[in-house]
């Protein structure tokens, strides 16, 4: 798998979850669709650590943080940045 950012050939990528995936999960929970009816690949993008932040994703958890990206200078969302501080 290579980074989906234009002209990037890096092969170390993060599975980045598009925000729409949570609508599908709610639909599953409500019985509106079945697991077989969901093409999960439609809800995942793949970006290298460098390009995650440019597309609004946290490189650690892969969750989209909205626009403009609410990420710290290291490319982490608030939750992952806080967890990293606790680990130090």
ABEGO torsion letter per residue (X at the ends): XBBABBGBABABBBBBBBAAAAAAAAAAAAGABBAAABBAAAABBBBBAAAAAAAGBBAAAGBBAEOBBBBBAAGBBAAAAAAAAAAX
